[in-house]
Amino acid sequence: MQASAVVPSSRGDGRRAIFLLIIGLLLLALGVGALVSLQGKAMRYDSAYDSHDDMSPFFFGALEEGQSYSALQNLWFTICRYRLWVMLAGIAFIAVYVAMNRDLLYSQKVAPYVFVLPFIITFAVFFAYPLISTILMSFQEITGAGTRWIGVKNYSDLFSNKTFYTAVKNSCVYMVLTCAILIPVPLLLAYMAESKLSKTGGLFKTVAFMPVLCSVVVAGIIFRMMFSELDGAMMNQLRKLLGMQPIAWLKTAGGSMFAMVLLCFWRWTGMNMLYYMAGLKSVPKELYEAADIDGCNSVQKFTKVCLPLLKPTIIYVLTISIYAGLSMFTESYMIFGGNNSPKNYGLTIVGYLYRYGFEKVDKFGFASAVGLVLLGGAMIVTVLQLWFTGVIGKKED
């Protein structure tokens, strides 16, 4: 009799716990949805709501004379205004549910989701939400007076702008040149530094890595002075030693690209060497000893033993170099002392985005379209690179 009385009670507690969980998830979803729907205008909305101003710039359009918003619309206004409290209430209900079911904390089925939850929250807040907001803004005209949907006009204006293609060309050329240098050269330097014949390998590693610790702002200013058009600038002094006349380096297309690529090579060679040296440490020494027994020279050991085992490291360095090349901005900005280089020789895609997102007024929608095109282009280039190197799309035997 006692057992039969306990069972219905436990089932009822379970149903109430599930009800609390459903309420908590619903409130949390409403709060997050309200935040996303405001599209970065939360502070302006709060001010308008508190002062009982017109809500049409944010939701549901303007009202005709004598009309009023429905109860559901007013409820949504309230949820959006107190979105933080709604989310906190949802979290509180979920916490109560967990407290009533403490055995979930020790469940092997639930534990993996608990450990993954911080990543999911971080991904949603710092990547998914900004990405969704950017996609929405790319179809809007955002001004100080409000937001207006304009469809694909931002994209049509973007692809009809000649300056955009100049920025794309500069970024692509910069990416190709930096990858062509920063993939093989640091690999050779790392192999030499790890060689048994190198007696000053430790000192060489330290000197090569020091530029990585230098601020890109300081490095950009130094390179701007080095490539100055003055006769006393370092690069013009070097030209004089070679019997050539001084030139205005940063006022020519070739000189501008050479300065940016040289800064990248000077600054990131040490970092790529570090990646390669970590990969070289994983190569078994027995393979080198076997190659010595077979009579292989240094070149053969490097090409037949080292390179095949370093393929994952090389692919990783290539991937991050592609991304860094397409996202370069600060180096160009510091070398040219701003985002307006002569004839846009130093303009990159990110610099183009910065120009319309921050330097111009009421161009956030256009800048969002630029950012999405950059994201799509970077993803396409990266996926093609991974496909050509066999990381993805490779058929198993």
VOFINU-731939 format. One line per field, with one value per residue (C-alpha): x, y, z; residue in one letter; residue number from 1. Coordinates in Angstrom, 2 decimals, decimal comma. Example, Ala and Ser with C-alpha at 12.3 -4.5 7.8 and 13.67 -1.06 7.14 Angstrom:
2
east [12,30|13,67]
north [-4,50|-1,06]
up [7,80|7,14]
residu [A|S]
num [1|2]
This chain:
397
east [0,00|2,82|4,65|1,53|1,09|4,66|4,72|1,99|3,63|7,02|5,36|3,59|6,85|8,39|5,58|5,89|9,65|9,19|6,62|9,19|11,77|9,38|8,52|12,20|13,15|10,19|11,10|14,75|13,79|11,48|14,20|16,79|14,29|13,46|17,14|17,74|14,65|15,98|18,95|21,38|18,89|18,24|19,26|17,18|14,21|14,45|14,52|11,52|9,54|10,22|9,23|6,10|7,32|6,23|7,19|6,79|10,53|11,09|8,00|4,66|4,73|3,01|-0,53|-3,37|-5,24|-7,45|-5,78|-3,87|-1,69|-3,30|-2,77|-0,31|1,68|1,84|2,92|5,77|6,79|6,97|8,98|11,44|11,82|12,37|14,16|16,98|14,57|12,72|15,96|16,94|13,50|13,95|17,36|15,84|13,10|15,72|17,82|14,80|14,20|17,81|17,55|14,47|16,27|19,77|20,35|20,69|24,00|25,41|23,79|26,19|23,68|23,38|27,04|28,31|25,72|26,68|30,33|29,44|27,01|29,65|30,88|27,33|26,51|29,75|29,18|25,60|26,42|29,67|29,21|25,67|23,91|26,35|26,20|22,39|22,33|24,85|22,79|19,67|21,50|22,93|19,39|18,64|19,44|20,45|20,40|20,07|16,36|15,70|15,96|14,45|14,43|15,94|16,42|19,60|20,42|23,52|24,86|24,09|25,82|28,75|29,36|29,05|31,69|35,14|36,87|35,56|37,31|40,50|40,31|39,63|42,58|44,93|43,84|44,16|47,61|48,72|47,38|49,10|52,45|52,45|51,48|54,17|56,76|55,48|54,91|58,32|60,78|59,89|59,85|63,41|64,56|62,92|64,54|67,94|67,48|66,55|69,46|72,27|74,74|73,30|75,35|73,47|69,96|68,70|69,91|68,51|65,08|65,01|65,98|63,48|60,61|61,23|59,31|56,16|56,25|56,43|53,21|51,86|51,29|54,96|56,09|53,84|55,24|58,82|58,15|56,47|59,68|61,81|59,81|59,53|60,14|62,87|66,43|67,53|64,98|66,47|65,18|66,25|69,68|69,86|68,96|71,77|74,25|73,12|73,54|69,80|67,80|65,47|61,78|58,47|57,88|54,39|53,13|53,59|51,62|54,69|56,39|53,24|52,68|56,36|56,26|53,17|54,48|57,89|56,26|54,23|57,32|59,38|56,65|55,25|58,21|59,08|55,54|55,36|58,79|57,38|54,58|57,01|59,44|56,58|55,81|59,47|59,59|56,94|58,98|60,55|64,35|64,42|63,23|66,21|68,55|67,04|67,50|71,18|71,65|70,10|72,58|70,16|71,62|70,11|67,94|66,51|65,79|64,00|61,87|61,24|60,99|60,27|57,80|55,30|55,04|54,71|51,70|49,14|51,30|51,80|48,05|47,36|49,92|48,52|44,96|45,78|47,96|45,07|42,77|45,40|46,05|42,38|41,75|44,80|44,02|46,13|49,44|48,18|46,53|49,76|52,10|50,04|49,09|45,38|42,89|43,36|46,44|47,54|45,27|44,05|47,31|47,04|43,26|42,17|38,72|38,71|39,87|36,99|34,60|36,10|35,70|31,96|31,25|33,05|34,40|31,18|27,78|24,67|26,48|26,20|23,99|26,47|29,36|27,45|27,15|30,92|31,58|29,38|31,05|34,44|33,24|31,89|35,05|37,31|35,23|35,31|39,09|39,67|37,38|39,08|42,48|41,42|39,94|43,09|45,27|43,04|41,77|38,14|36,48|39,10|37,69|38,78|40,17]
north [0,00|2,41|1,69|2,35|5,70|6,83|6,08|8,55|11,28|10,81|10,82|14,07|15,67|14,57|16,15|19,43|19,41|18,94|21,76|24,05|23,08|23,85|27,26|28,05|27,14|29,12|32,25|31,94|31,60|34,63|36,75|35,76|36,25|39,72|40,61|39,36|41,18|44,53|44,18|46,23|49,00|47,89|51,14|53,29|50,97|51,11|54,89|55,04|52,54|54,35|57,72|56,24|57,31|55,84|52,15|52,00|52,45|49,16|46,95|46,62|49,86|53,20|53,44|55,25|57,95|56,42|52,99|51,28|48,21|44,89|43,13|40,68|43,51|45,35|42,10|41,79|45,40|44,54|41,36|43,28|45,99|43,57|40,94|40,57|39,79|37,35|35,48|35,49|34,12|31,35|30,49|30,48|28,01|25,76|25,96|24,96|22,02|20,89|21,31|19,07|16,46|16,40|12,95|14,59|16,07|12,56|11,12|9,86|10,81|14,42|15,05|15,43|18,13|19,98|20,08|21,20|23,87|26,62|26,29|26,37|29,51|31,22|30,25|31,51|34,84|35,76|34,17|33,06|36,19|38,66|36,67|36,67|40,40|41,08|39,11|41,09|44,43|43,64|43,89|47,17|50,85|51,87|55,58|57,71|58,07|54,34|51,19|50,49|47,24|47,69|44,09|43,32|46,95|46,89|43,89|45,40|48,63|46,63|44,58|47,67|49,58|49,61|50,36|47,08|45,12|47,08|46,03|42,40|42,41|43,86|41,35|38,39|39,44|40,01|36,60|34,76|36,48|35,98|32,31|31,78|33,14|32,18|28,50|27,31|29,79|29,22|25,47|25,55|27,79|25,52|22,44|24,14|25,31|21,76|20,22|18,61|20,67|23,93|25,08|28,35|27,02|28,33|31,87|31,79|30,69|33,52|36,18|34,87|34,87|38,37|40,23|38,30|40,06|43,49|45,50|45,77|49,48|50,06|47,83|49,67|53,06|51,80|50,38|53,64|55,46|52,82|53,20|56,97|58,91|60,96|60,41|59,50|56,69|53,25|51,70|54,70|54,57|50,93|51,93|54,49|51,80|49,79|52,79|53,52|56,68|57,15|56,56|57,19|53,61|54,04|55,95|53,04|49,80|47,56|49,48|49,53|45,77|45,08|47,07|45,23|41,78|42,50|43,58|40,37|38,25|39,98|39,69|36,19|34,09|33,27|32,16|29,80|28,47|27,63|25,61|23,73|23,02|21,52|19,30|18,32|17,20|14,60|12,98|9,78|9,89|6,23|7,26|9,60|6,84|4,40|6,99|7,37|3,62|3,66|6,35|9,28|12,76|15,78|16,79|13,30|13,02|16,37|15,51|11,80|11,68|15,14|16,63|13,71|13,63|17,42|17,54|18,23|21,08|22,54|22,44|24,19|26,93|27,37|27,67|30,34|32,17|32,34|33,73|36,22|37,39|38,05|39,75|42,02|45,62|47,01|46,63|48,62|51,21|51,89|51,84|54,44|56,41|55,85|54,04|56,35|55,16|56,76|55,45|52,78|50,84|49,66|49,23|45,74|44,18|44,79|48,35|48,77|47,45|49,84|52,76|52,24|50,88|53,55|56,36|57,06|57,90|55,71|52,90|50,07|48,03|48,35|47,46|44,37|43,23|43,72|41,65|38,79|38,77|38,62|35,76|33,84|34,40|33,28|30,15|29,27|29,72|27,71|24,85|24,70|24,61|21,80|19,91|20,21|19,08|16,06|17,02|16,93|15,14|12,37|8,97|6,19|3,05]
up [0,00|0,88|-2,40|-4,45|-2,69|-3,40|-7,11|-8,19|-6,12|-7,80|-11,22|-10,35|-9,25|-12,53|-14,53|-12,59|-13,16|-16,90|-16,89|-15,24|-17,85|-20,70|-19,20|-18,69|-22,25|-23,60|-21,61|-22,61|-26,28|-26,05|-24,46|-27,05|-29,87|-28,59|-28,46|-32,01|-33,33|-32,11|-34,51|-32,48|-31,65|-28,06|-26,38|-28,72|-28,29|-24,49|-24,59|-26,93|-24,82|-21,53|-23,00|-24,71|-28,16|-31,49|-31,80|-35,58|-36,34|-34,51|-35,02|-36,84|-38,84|-38,22|-36,83|-38,50|-36,63|-33,94|-34,12|-31,34|-31,04|-30,12|-26,80|-28,37|-29,94|-26,61|-24,96|-27,46|-26,75|-23,06|-23,67|-25,81|-23,19|-20,32|-22,39|-19,88|-17,05|-19,28|-20,02|-16,34|-15,43|-17,98|-16,54|-13,03|-14,07|-15,65|-12,47|-10,37|-12,70|-12,27|-8,48|-8,41|-10,51|-9,08|-10,45|-13,88|-12,76|-12,45|-15,56|-18,22|-20,91|-19,77|-18,83|-22,45|-23,16|-19,98|-21,02|-24,56|-23,35|-22,71|-26,29|-27,65|-25,66|-26,72|-30,35|-30,29|-28,61|-30,37|-33,80|-34,64|-33,35|-35,00|-38,23|-38,31|-37,51|-40,29|-42,80|-41,87|-42,02|-45,45|-46,84|-45,07|-45,28|-41,76|-40,98|-37,90|-38,60|-38,69|-40,77|-44,17|-46,14|-49,60|-50,73|-52,67|-53,47|-51,23|-53,13|-56,54|-55,55|-54,20|-57,35|-59,54|-57,56|-59,19|-55,89|-54,49|-57,25|-56,55|-52,90|-53,88|-56,25|-53,64|-51,01|-53,37|-54,60|-51,01|-49,96|-52,82|-52,25|-48,49|-48,83|-51,45|-49,01|-45,57|-46,39|-47,77|-46,23|-42,54|-43,24|-44,56|-41,71|-39,12|-40,68|-40,61|-37,01|-35,90|-37,80|-35,83|-37,82|-36,49|-33,49|-32,95|-33,44|-30,08|-30,75|-34,28|-33,01|-30,47|-33,00|-35,57|-33,05|-31,65|-34,43|-33,45|-30,08|-31,71|-31,95|-35,48|-34,87|-34,03|-36,88|-39,35|-38,35|-38,67|-42,13|-43,16|-42,27|-44,02|-47,27|-47,12|-50,33|-48,65|-49,83|-46,30|-45,91|-45,43|-48,66|-50,75|-49,13|-50,20|-53,76|-53,74|-52,70|-55,72|-58,03|-58,44|-57,88|-54,87|-55,52|-53,77|-52,68|-51,26|-54,30|-56,69|-56,90|-56,77|-53,97|-51,83|-52,19|-51,56|-48,30|-47,03|-47,98|-46,45|-43,19|-43,14|-43,87|-41,18|-38,57|-39,08|-40,20|-36,59|-35,78|-38,76|-37,83|-34,41|-36,00|-38,23|-35,40|-33,39|-36,38|-36,80|-33,17|-33,97|-36,74|-35,32|-35,29|-36,33|-39,79|-40,22|-38,99|-41,48|-44,24|-43,25|-43,48|-46,96|-47,98|-48,30|-48,30|-46,52|-49,46|-49,82|-46,10|-46,26|-49,30|-48,64|-44,84|-43,47|-45,96|-46,07|-42,28|-42,08|-44,41|-41,60|-40,28|-43,75|-44,43|-41,11|-41,80|-45,32|-43,99|-41,41|-43,95|-46,41|-43,73|-42,53|-46,09|-46,83|-43,46|-43,46|-42,50|-39,66|-41,49|-44,48|-42,25|-40,33|-43,33|-45,18|-42,07|-42,65|-44,85|-47,85|-49,72|-53,03|-55,81|-53,34|-53,72|-50,11|-49,92|-48,83|-48,49|-44,74|-45,35|-47,81|-45,15|-42,57|-44,95|-45,33|-41,86|-39,79|-41,95|-43,86|-42,38|-42,76|-44,60|-42,08|-44,39|-47,27|-44,94|-43,77|-47,39|-47,81|-44,70|-45,89|-49,31|-47,58|-45,37|-48,36|-50,38|-47,54|-47,02|-50,73|-50,96|-47,78|-48,87|-52,29|-50,63|-48,31|-51,26|-53,38|-50,47|-49,84|-46,40|-47,52|-50,42|-50,52|-51,34|-49,07|-50,67]
residu [M|Q|A|S|A|V|V|P|S|S|R|G|D|G|R|R|A|I|F|L|L|I|I|G|L|L|L|L|A|L|G|V|G|A|L|V|S|L|Q|G|K|A|M|R|Y|D|S|A|Y|D|S|H|D|D|M|S|P|F|F|F|G|A|L|E|E|G|Q|S|Y|S|A|L|Q|N|L|W|F|T|I|C|R|Y|R|L|W|V|M|L|A|G|I|A|F|I|A|V|Y|V|A|M|N|R|D|L|L|Y|S|Q|K|V|A|P|Y|V|F|V|L|P|F|I|I|T|F|A|V|F|F|A|Y|P|L|I|S|T|I|L|M|S|F|Q|E|I|T|G|A|G|T|R|W|I|G|V|K|N|Y|S|D|L|F|S|N|K|T|F|Y|T|A|V|K|N|S|C|V|Y|M|V|L|T|C|A|I|L|I|P|V|P|L|L|L|A|Y|M|A|E|S|K|L|S|K|T|G|G|L|F|K|T|V|A|F|M|P|V|L|C|S|V|V|V|A|G|I|I|F|R|M|M|F|S|E|L|D|G|A|M|M|N|Q|L|R|K|L|L|G|M|Q|P|I|A|W|L|K|T|A|G|G|S|M|F|A|M|V|L|L|C|F|W|R|W|T|G|M|N|M|L|Y|Y|M|A|G|L|K|S|V|P|K|E|L|Y|E|A|A|D|I|D|G|C|N|S|V|Q|K|F|T|K|V|C|L|P|L|L|K|P|T|I|I|Y|V|L|T|I|S|I|Y|A|G|L|S|M|F|T|E|S|Y|M|I|F|G|G|N|N|S|P|K|N|Y|G|L|T|I|V|G|Y|L|Y|R|Y|G|F|E|K|V|D|K|F|G|F|A|S|A|V|G|L|V|L|L|G|G|A|M|I|V|T|V|L|Q|L|W|F|T|G|V|I|G|K|K|E|D]
num [1|2|3|4|5|6|7|8|9|10|11|12|13|14|15|16|17|18|19|20|21|22|23|24|25|26|27|28|29|30|31|32|33|34|35|36|37|38|39|40|41|42|43|44|45|46|47|48|49|50|51|52|53|54|55|56|57|58|59|60|61|62|63|64|65|66|67|68|69|70|71|72|73|74|75|76|77|78|79|80|81|82|83|84|85|86|87|88|89|90|91|92|93|94|95|96|97|98|99|100|101|102|103|104|105|106|107|108|109|110|111|112|113|114|115|116|117|118|119|120|121|122|123|124|125|126|127|128|129|130|131|132|133|134|135|136|137|138|139|140|141|142|143|144|145|146|147|148|149|150|151|152|153|154|155|156|157|158|159|160|161|162|163|164|165|166|167|168|169|170|171|172|173|174|175|176|177|178|179|180|181|182|183|184|185|186|187|188|189|190|191|192|193|194|195|196|197|198|199|200|201|202|203|204|205|206|207|208|209|210|211|212|213|214|215|216|217|218|219|220|221|222|223|224|225|226|227|228|229|230|231|232|233|234|235|236|237|238|239|240|241|242|243|244|245|246|247|248|249|250|251|252|253|254|255|256|257|258|259|260|261|262|263|264|265|266|267|268|269|270|271|272|273|274|275|276|277|278|279|280|281|282|283|284|285|286|287|288|289|290|291|292|293|294|295|296|297|298|299|300|301|302|303|304|305|306|307|308|309|310|311|312|313|314|315|316|317|318|319|320|321|322|323|324|325|326|327|328|329|330|331|332|333|334|335|336|337|338|339|340|341|342|343|344|345|346|347|348|349|350|351|352|353|354|355|356|357|358|359|360|361|362|363|364|365|366|367|368|369|370|371|372|373|374|375|376|377|378|379|380|381|382|383|384|385|386|387|388|389|390|391|392|393|394|395|396|397]
